[in-house]
Amino acid sequence: MKIGYGRHWIGEEDIKEAADVLRSDFVSQGPRIEEFEKALCEYTGARFCVAVSSGTAALHLAIAALEISLGSEGVTSDMTFIATPNAMIYNGLKPVLCDIDPSNFLIDLNRLKEKIRRETKLVVPVHFAGLTCDMEEIEDIARSRGIYIVEDAAHALGSRYPDGKRVGCCDRSDLTTFSFHPVKAITTGEGGAVTTNDESLYRKMLALRNHGFVKNSSGVNEMRTLGFNYRMTDFQAVIGESQLKKLDGFIEIRRNIAEFYISSFNDFPLISFQKGAKESGSSWHIMVMLLDFERNGLDKNEFISGLRQKGIFTQVHYLPVHIHEYYRKNFGYRQGDFLASEEYYKKALTIPLYPKMTKEEMEYVSAWIKTLSVR
Ligand SMILES: Cc1ncc(COP(=O)(O)O)c(C=O)c1O
């Protein structure tokens, strides 16, 4: 048995759509991109969407479109994939990291308030594992101070806010970014998208995606800003559109697996899960289990390799951003800077959860975790 922590599910119907496009005239960006973007708008409730080549490209473009002055600061969670703060650096902003709430792994809003200074022009909340941040509170903190909000929803396509609206509607943010990497809710191989309700940001991102080109009065592509090639291909877009139709079904299965794990470890006081996720509209992107290895007398690496020997491949999301050498060297961060995030890192293990997972696999994983965690 070989069970990974996450896995895509591309069906024959997705493959057929892609094959049809591969036989057509458009194998790079063509007419199917706009269709995918429209489908994402309909799904999320946003007015505009720009599909791009990755979630990282989505973050880069979203922040670029805001045209924030160089040297300003952006605040984000210390517990995120490095692409989130990196996208600030690409845009000439200083990334300011913020500790997490240890119970739900989301940016700690009290600490966020402490990070805000005159130079702060951007906040990027990350809906970690699919659980949404408190956007009402974040909007309160940011709006009155003229701070832009970009939601990093790489984990949260299909998640719902407490009011039932879908992530990506941008009711309480300027822009929202998504990733379609294979372990995400839907995949296009590599891919990403940005949603917004602001037409001028949308137009800027369309240009930035394609070298900063805008058609001039003679219909010729003229470069007006320094852009990039962040185009998605048509065959990726049709896979995305086809996958999107199945997304709610995928999330339903994810939720059932998550509930299975939660109830399965009910009697294990040293094991816990993301607080509030079960009661929320989370898309259950990943299943992070917290195990107090120290109190249990276990070595985390040995535990991980014990599972690996049984064919169970876990992952750790993530090494705290401030621990990465690049962030220590360039921004002066040090071990001990964010205690909640460091404590989380000691305990966190992402265990297998993906829509194609069988009941037998779920039971196998849960049984081995129990066997190896009892001392
Ligand atoms: C929170 C977060 N932001 C951004 C990204 C970047 O997405 P991509 O891998 O599609 O570039 C990821 C991808 O794992 C992510 O988890």
The ligand as an SDF file (V2000), in Angstrom:
LIG
                    3D

 16 16  0  0  0  0  0  0  0  0999 V2000
   -0.8460   29.0620    0.9110 C   0  0  0  0  0  0  0  0  0  0  0  0
   -0.2510   28.9260   -0.4520 C   0  0  0  0  0  0  0  0  0  0  0  0
   -0.0330   30.0460   -1.1760 N   0  0  0  0  0  0  0  0  0  0  0  0
    0.4770   29.9860   -2.4200 C   0  0  0  0  0  0  0  0  0  0  0  0
    0.8030   28.7870   -3.0120 C   0  0  0  0  0  0  0  0  0  0  0  0
    1.4360   28.7810   -4.3610 C   0  0  0  0  0  0  0  0  0  0  0  0
    0.7330   28.0360   -5.3090 O   0  0  0  0  0  0  0  0  0  0  0  0
    1.4750   27.3280   -6.5320 P   0  0  0  0  0  0  0  0  0  0  0  0
    2.1640   26.1230   -6.0060 O   0  0  0  0  0  0  0  0  0  0  0  0
    0.3460   26.9820   -7.4730 O   0  0  0  0  0  0  0  0  0  0  0  0
    2.4140   28.3070   -7.1280 O   0  0  0  0  0  0  0  0  0  0  0  0
    0.5850   27.5980   -2.3030 C   0  0  0  0  0  0  0  0  0  0  0  0
    0.9160   26.3030   -2.9180 C   0  0  0  0  0  0  0  0  0  0  0  0
    1.1480   25.3110   -2.2960 O   0  0  0  0  0  0  0  0  0  0  0  0
    0.0460   27.6640   -0.9920 C   0  0  0  0  0  0  0  0  0  0  0  0
   -0.1620   26.5680   -0.2770 O   0  0  0  0  0  0  0  0  0  0  0  0
  1  2  1  0
  2  3  1  0
  2 15  2  0
  3  4  2  0
  4  5  1  0
  5  6  1  0
  5 12  2  0
  6  7  1  0
  7  8  1  0
  8  9  2  0
  8 10  1  0
  8 11  1  0
 12 13  1  0
 12 15  1  0
 13 14  2  0
 15 16  1  0
M  END
$$$$
